[in-house]
Amino acid sequence: MSSLDPADSSADPSASSTQTADPTPRQIRRWRKYLADEQAEGRLYTALAERKQGEERQILLGLAAAEKRHEQHWRDLLGADAEKLPAPSAHRVLLGWMARIFGSVFILALAQRAEGGSPYDDDDDATARMAADEAIHEEVVRALATRGREKLSGGFRAAVFGANDGLVSNLALIVGMGGTGVGSGVILLTGIAGLLAGALSMAAGEFVSVRSQRELLDATRPTQVTLRAAPDLDFDHNELILVYRARGMSKADAEHRALERLNVFTCDCRPELSHDPEEPADSHEIVGSAWTAAGSSFVFFAVGALIPVLPYLLGSEGTTAIIIASSLVGIALLATGAAVGLLSGASPLKRGLRQLGIGLGAAAVTYILGTLLGGTVA
């Protein structure tokens, strides 16, 4: 198991790949690139650590220290060639810039992908320990990114899905109306009506959904009734064991927990099964605030739904307006899909293309239906 303690300077027993022959120019170029990338990753983790406190800061500094160990490996192999290094890969330069500007959650999601793409598994000049380190680093970064995603999950989920729904639903509505052959003024009014109706509907739906989730969590969390009732219970005839078995304990654990509550034992081995209502619930943080979700959903749905309306607001008509609206929405769908991909640790390009295909596919179907309906009415 690889240590992330900056003080860990133990020798690497797997680093026995001492060069018995002069390295080739190709090897030197590759090692110099590795060294430049390790330095860039170390700077990335240090930059992120500067914006954190407590445990997360220590974890990020530990990752930076681990990258220093890897740097030293390549410096030892390169000798005098370790100076005047080439620029790091463009991906790592971009990560470092984003770390300084935007903060952690997006950067950690990207860094997760970078750590997962390490070439050390297939390079004989890298030690087995270095390859194992990179695999562990990926899991550390994944866990840190998960923390950030959980903090953003409620409002961010509502914002992303609100924007996506606004883009797709209003584009489909406008394109469908365009297919019927009605005038641009009618299409514009239809788009504005769709924006308002959809934004209000999304906000109301998010508010009810999140509030219901929070109420359900409140209803299912353990209470401290066992603490309050225990002093008055009959020692030989009570149902404390049934309480803890209902909460998921085995019979033996439930009996032990019941005796704790009756002051026979004092170890308090499973305090999480008698929840303190004064402590905030992590599950509530993941669900988020109902008002935040509703507000995010309303605003971002409205912004998304406004984009396909813009060509008509600016005076475009007919097929030209439909093409411009579809192009603008396509760009926006690529952006929202890429954002979801970044946060989930998936390929931003694939997620963006998926969003684009779904959105434009829905618009194409409504245009065909609108054309058929317009021809039938005519």
C-alpha positions as CSV (number, residue, x, y, z in Angstrom):
1,M,0.0,0.0,0.0
2,S,1.4,3.4,-1.0
3,S,1.8,6.0,1.7
4,L,0.8,9.6,1.1
5,D,2.7,10.8,4.2
6,P,5.1,13.6,3.0
7,A,7.6,12.3,5.6
8,D,7.7,8.9,4.0
9,S,11.1,8.7,2.3
10,S,11.7,4.9,2.4
11,A,13.5,3.4,-0.5
12,D,11.6,1.8,-3.2
13,P,12.6,-1.9,-3.4
14,S,11.0,-2.2,-6.8
15,A,13.2,0.6,-8.1
16,S,15.9,-1.9,-9.1
17,S,15.7,-0.9,-12.8
18,T,19.2,0.5,-12.7
19,Q,20.3,1.3,-16.2
20,T,23.0,-1.0,-17.4
21,A,23.4,0.8,-20.7
22,D,23.2,4.3,-21.8
23,P,19.6,5.4,-22.4
24,T,18.5,5.9,-26.0
25,P,17.4,9.4,-27.2
26,R,13.9,8.1,-27.3
27,Q,14.0,7.0,-23.7
28,I,15.4,10.4,-22.6
29,R,12.6,12.3,-24.4
30,R,10.0,10.0,-22.7
31,W,11.6,10.4,-19.3
32,R,11.8,14.2,-19.6
33,K,8.1,14.3,-20.5
34,Y,7.2,12.1,-17.5
35,L,9.2,14.4,-15.3
36,A,7.5,17.5,-16.6
37,D,4.1,15.9,-16.1
38,E,4.9,14.8,-12.5
39,Q,6.0,18.3,-11.7
40,A,2.8,19.7,-13.2
41,E,0.7,17.2,-11.2
42,G,2.5,18.1,-8.0
43,R,1.8,21.8,-8.6
44,L,-1.8,21.0,-9.3
45,Y,-2.3,19.2,-5.9
46,T,-0.4,22.0,-4.1
47,A,-2.6,24.6,-5.7
48,L,-5.8,22.8,-4.7
49,A,-4.4,22.3,-1.2
50,E,-4.0,26.0,-0.8
51,R,-7.7,26.4,-1.2
52,K,-8.6,23.8,1.3
53,Q,-8.4,23.3,5.1
54,G,-8.1,20.4,7.5
55,E,-8.2,16.9,6.3
56,E,-8.7,17.6,2.6
57,R,-5.6,19.9,2.6
58,Q,-3.5,17.2,4.2
59,I,-4.6,14.6,1.7
60,L,-3.8,16.9,-1.3
61,L,-0.4,17.7,0.2
62,G,0.2,14.0,0.6
63,L,-0.5,13.5,-3.1
64,A,1.8,16.3,-4.0
65,A,4.6,14.6,-1.9
66,A,4.0,11.4,-3.7
67,E,4.5,13.1,-7.1
68,K,7.8,14.4,-5.7
69,R,8.9,10.7,-5.2
70,H,8.0,10.0,-8.8
71,E,9.9,13.1,-9.9
72,Q,13.0,11.9,-8.2
73,H,12.9,8.5,-9.9
74,W,13.0,10.2,-13.3
75,R,15.7,12.7,-12.2
76,D,17.9,9.8,-11.1
77,L,17.6,8.2,-14.5
78,L,18.0,11.4,-16.4
79,G,21.0,12.8,-14.5
80,A,22.2,16.0,-16.3
81,D,19.3,15.7,-18.8
82,A,16.8,16.5,-16.1
83,E,17.2,20.3,-16.7
84,K,15.4,22.5,-19.2
85,L,12.4,20.2,-19.4
86,P,9.8,20.4,-22.1
87,A,6.3,21.7,-21.4
88,P,4.0,19.3,-19.6
89,S,1.2,17.8,-21.6
90,A,-1.6,20.2,-22.6
91,H,-4.0,18.4,-20.4
92,R,-2.0,19.0,-17.3
93,V,-1.3,22.6,-18.2
94,L,-5.1,23.2,-18.5
95,L,-5.7,21.4,-15.2
96,G,-3.2,23.7,-13.4
97,W,-4.8,26.8,-14.9
98,M,-8.3,25.7,-13.9
99,A,-7.1,24.8,-10.4
100,R,-6.0,28.4,-9.9
101,I,-9.1,29.9,-11.4
102,F,-12.1,27.7,-10.6
103,G,-11.3,25.6,-7.5
104,S,-11.6,21.9,-6.7
105,V,-14.6,19.9,-7.7
106,F,-14.3,20.1,-11.5
107,I,-10.5,19.9,-11.3
108,L,-10.6,16.9,-9.1
109,A,-13.0,15.1,-11.5
110,L,-10.5,15.9,-14.4
111,A,-7.5,14.9,-12.3
112,Q,-9.3,11.6,-11.6
113,R,-9.2,10.8,-15.3
114,A,-5.6,11.9,-15.6
115,E,-4.5,9.6,-12.8
116,G,-6.5,6.8,-14.3
117,G,-4.6,7.2,-17.6
118,S,-1.1,6.7,-16.3
119,P,1.3,5.1,-18.7
120,Y,3.5,3.5,-16.0
121,D,1.7,0.1,-16.2
122,D,3.2,-0.4,-19.7
123,D,6.6,1.2,-19.2
124,D,9.4,-1.0,-18.0
125,D,11.4,2.2,-17.0
126,A,8.8,3.0,-14.3
127,T,8.7,0.8,-11.2
128,A,5.8,-1.4,-10.2
129,R,5.5,0.7,-7.1
130,M,5.0,3.9,-9.2
131,A,2.3,2.2,-11.2
132,A,0.6,1.0,-8.0
133,D,0.9,4.6,-6.6
134,E,-0.9,6.0,-9.6
135,A,-3.7,3.5,-9.1
136,I,-4.1,4.5,-5.5
137,H,-3.9,8.2,-6.4
138,E,-6.8,7.7,-8.7
139,E,-8.9,6.3,-5.8
140,V,-7.9,9.1,-3.5
141,V,-8.8,11.7,-6.1
142,R,-12.1,9.9,-6.8
143,A,-13.0,10.0,-3.1
144,L,-12.2,13.7,-2.9
145,A,-14.2,14.4,-6.1
146,T,-17.1,12.5,-4.6
147,R,-17.1,14.8,-1.6
148,G,-17.3,17.8,-3.8
149,R,-20.0,16.3,-6.0
150,E,-22.1,15.6,-2.9
151,K,-21.9,19.2,-1.8
152,L,-23.1,20.3,-5.2
153,S,-25.5,17.5,-5.9
154,G,-28.8,19.1,-5.0
155,G,-28.7,22.5,-6.6
156,F,-26.2,21.5,-9.3
157,R,-28.4,18.5,-10.4
158,A,-31.4,20.8,-10.6
159,A,-29.4,23.4,-12.5
160,V,-28.0,21.0,-15.1
161,F,-31.2,19.1,-15.7
162,G,-33.2,22.4,-15.7
163,A,-31.0,23.8,-18.4
164,N,-31.0,20.6,-20.4
165,D,-34.8,20.3,-20.2
166,G,-35.2,24.0,-21.2
167,L,-33.0,23.6,-24.2
168,V,-34.6,20.4,-25.4
169,S,-38.2,21.0,-24.7
170,N,-38.4,24.6,-26.0
171,L,-36.4,23.7,-29.1
172,A,-38.7,20.8,-29.8
173,L,-41.7,23.0,-29.2
174,I,-40.4,25.8,-31.5
175,V,-39.2,23.5,-34.2
176,G,-42.5,21.6,-34.1
177,M,-44.5,24.8,-34.5
178,G,-42.2,25.8,-37.3
179,G,-42.9,22.6,-39.1
180,T,-46.6,23.4,-39.1
181,G,-45.9,26.5,-41.2
182,V,-47.3,29.1,-38.8
183,G,-45.9,32.6,-38.7
184,S,-42.8,33.7,-36.7
185,G,-44.9,35.8,-34.3
186,V,-46.9,32.7,-33.3
187,I,-43.7,30.7,-32.8
188,L,-42.2,33.5,-30.7
189,L,-45.2,33.7,-28.4
190,T,-45.3,29.9,-28.2
191,G,-41.6,29.8,-27.2
192,I,-42.1,32.4,-24.5
193,A,-45.2,30.6,-23.2
194,G,-43.2,27.3,-23.1
195,L,-40.3,29.1,-21.3
196,L,-42.6,30.4,-18.5
197,A,-44.7,27.3,-18.2
198,G,-41.8,25.0,-18.2
199,A,-39.7,27.0,-15.7
200,L,-42.5,27.2,-13.2
201,S,-43.4,23.6,-13.6
202,M,-39.7,22.5,-13.2
203,A,-39.3,24.7,-10.1
204,A,-42.5,23.4,-8.5
205,G,-41.6,19.8,-9.3
206,E,-38.0,20.2,-7.9
207,F,-39.3,21.8,-4.7
208,V,-41.9,19.1,-4.1
209,S,-39.4,16.3,-4.9
210,V,-36.6,17.6,-2.7
211,R,-38.9,18.5,0.2
212,S,-40.5,15.1,0.0
213,Q,-37.1,13.4,0.0
214,R,-36.0,15.4,3.1
215,E,-39.2,14.6,4.9
216,L,-38.8,10.9,4.0
217,L,-35.3,11.0,5.4
218,D,-36.5,12.7,8.6
219,A,-39.2,10.0,9.0
220,T,-36.7,7.1,8.6
221,R,-33.8,8.3,10.8
222,P,-33.4,6.7,14.2
223,T,-34.3,8.8,17.2
224,Q,-33.0,9.0,20.7
225,V,-36.2,7.6,22.3
226,T,-34.2,4.6,23.6
227,L,-32.1,6.9,25.7
228,R,-35.1,8.7,27.1
229,A,-37.1,5.6,27.8
230,A,-34.3,3.3,29.1
231,P,-34.3,4.5,32.8
232,D,-38.0,3.6,33.2
233,L,-38.0,0.3,31.4
234,D,-38.5,-3.0,33.2
235,F,-35.1,-4.7,33.1
236,D,-36.5,-8.2,32.5
237,H,-39.5,-7.3,30.3
238,N,-38.9,-4.7,27.5
239,E,-38.6,-4.5,23.7
240,L,-35.3,-2.8,23.4
241,I,-33.9,-5.8,21.5
242,L,-36.7,-5.6,19.0
243,V,-35.8,-1.9,18.3
244,Y,-32.2,-2.7,17.4
245,R,-33.1,-5.8,15.4
246,A,-35.6,-3.7,13.4
247,R,-32.7,-1.2,12.8
248,G,-30.7,-4.0,11.2
249,M,-28.7,-5.5,14.0
250,S,-28.1,-9.2,14.4
251,K,-29.8,-10.8,17.5
252,A,-26.5,-10.9,19.4
253,D,-25.6,-7.3,18.6
254,A,-29.1,-6.2,19.5
255,E,-28.9,-7.9,22.9
256,H,-25.6,-6.2,23.5
257,R,-26.9,-2.8,22.5
258,A,-30.0,-3.2,24.7
259,L,-27.8,-4.0,27.7
260,E,-25.7,-0.8,26.9
261,R,-28.9,1.2,27.1
262,L,-29.8,-0.4,30.4
263,N,-26.3,0.5,31.8
264,V,-25.0,-3.0,32.0
265,F,-22.3,-2.1,29.5
266,T,-20.8,1.3,28.8
267,C,-18.9,0.8,25.5
268,D,-21.5,2.4,23.3
269,C,-20.3,0.3,20.4
270,R,-22.9,1.3,17.7
271,P,-23.8,5.0,18.5
272,E,-25.0,5.5,14.9
273,L,-28.0,3.4,15.5
274,S,-29.3,5.9,18.1
275,H,-29.0,9.1,16.1
276,D,-28.4,12.5,17.7
277,P,-30.9,14.9,16.2
278,E,-28.6,17.8,16.8
279,E,-26.1,16.5,14.3
280,P,-26.6,17.4,10.6
281,A,-27.4,14.4,8.4
282,D,-25.1,13.7,5.4
283,S,-28.0,12.4,3.5
284,H,-29.7,15.8,3.8
285,E,-26.6,17.5,2.3
286,I,-26.7,15.1,-0.6
287,V,-30.4,15.8,-1.3
288,G,-29.8,19.6,-0.9
289,S,-32.2,22.4,-0.1
290,A,-35.7,22.4,-1.6
291,W,-35.6,26.2,-2.2
292,T,-32.1,26.0,-3.8
293,A,-33.2,23.2,-6.1
294,A,-36.4,25.0,-7.1
295,G,-34.5,28.3,-7.7
296,S,-31.8,26.6,-9.7
297,S,-34.2,24.7,-11.7
298,F,-36.4,27.8,-12.5
299,V,-33.4,30.0,-13.5
300,F,-31.5,27.4,-15.6
301,F,-34.6,26.1,-17.3
302,A,-35.5,29.7,-18.3
303,V,-32.0,30.3,-19.6
304,G,-32.0,27.1,-21.5
305,A,-35.4,27.7,-22.9
306,L,-34.5,31.3,-24.0
307,I,-31.7,30.1,-26.3
308,P,-34.0,28.6,-29.0
309,V,-36.2,31.7,-28.8
310,L,-33.3,34.1,-29.5
311,P,-33.4,33.9,-33.3
312,Y,-37.1,34.9,-33.3
313,L,-36.5,37.7,-30.8
314,L,-33.8,39.1,-33.2
315,G,-36.1,39.0,-36.2
316,S,-35.1,35.7,-38.0
317,E,-37.9,33.8,-39.7
318,G,-38.7,30.4,-41.3
319,T,-36.0,27.8,-41.9
320,T,-33.2,30.3,-41.1
321,A,-34.5,30.8,-37.6
322,I,-34.9,27.0,-37.1
323,I,-31.3,26.4,-38.2
324,I,-29.9,29.1,-36.0
325,A,-32.0,27.9,-33.0
326,S,-30.9,24.3,-33.5
327,S,-27.2,25.4,-33.8
328,L,-27.3,27.5,-30.6
329,V,-29.0,24.7,-28.7
330,G,-26.6,22.2,-30.0
331,I,-23.6,24.1,-28.7
332,A,-25.4,24.6,-25.3
333,L,-26.2,20.8,-25.1
334,L,-22.5,20.0,-25.8
335,A,-21.6,22.3,-22.9
336,T,-24.1,20.8,-20.4
337,G,-23.2,17.3,-21.4
338,A,-19.5,18.0,-21.0
339,A,-20.1,19.5,-17.5
340,V,-21.9,16.4,-16.4
341,G,-19.1,14.3,-17.8
342,L,-16.5,16.3,-15.9
343,L,-18.3,15.8,-12.6
344,S,-18.9,12.1,-13.1
345,G,-15.4,11.4,-14.2
346,A,-16.6,10.3,-17.6
347,S,-15.5,11.5,-21.0
348,P,-16.8,15.1,-21.5
349,L,-16.9,14.6,-25.3
350,K,-19.0,11.4,-25.1
351,R,-21.4,12.9,-22.7
352,G,-21.7,16.1,-24.7
353,L,-22.3,14.2,-28.0
354,R,-24.9,12.1,-26.2
355,Q,-26.8,15.2,-25.0
356,L,-26.5,16.6,-28.5
357,G,-27.9,13.5,-30.1
358,I,-30.9,13.3,-27.7
359,G,-31.8,17.0,-28.0
360,L,-31.6,17.3,-31.8
361,G,-33.3,13.9,-32.2
362,A,-36.3,15.1,-30.1
363,A,-36.4,18.3,-32.2
364,A,-36.3,16.3,-35.5
365,V,-39.2,14.1,-34.4
366,T,-41.4,17.1,-33.4
367,Y,-40.5,18.9,-36.7
368,I,-41.7,15.9,-38.7
369,L,-44.8,15.6,-36.6
370,G,-45.4,19.3,-37.0
371,T,-45.0,19.1,-40.7
372,L,-47.5,16.2,-41.0
373,L,-49.9,18.0,-38.7
374,G,-49.6,21.3,-40.7
375,G,-50.2,19.4,-44.0
376,T,-53.2,17.6,-42.6
377,V,-54.8,20.8,-41.2
378,A,-54.1,22.7,-44.5
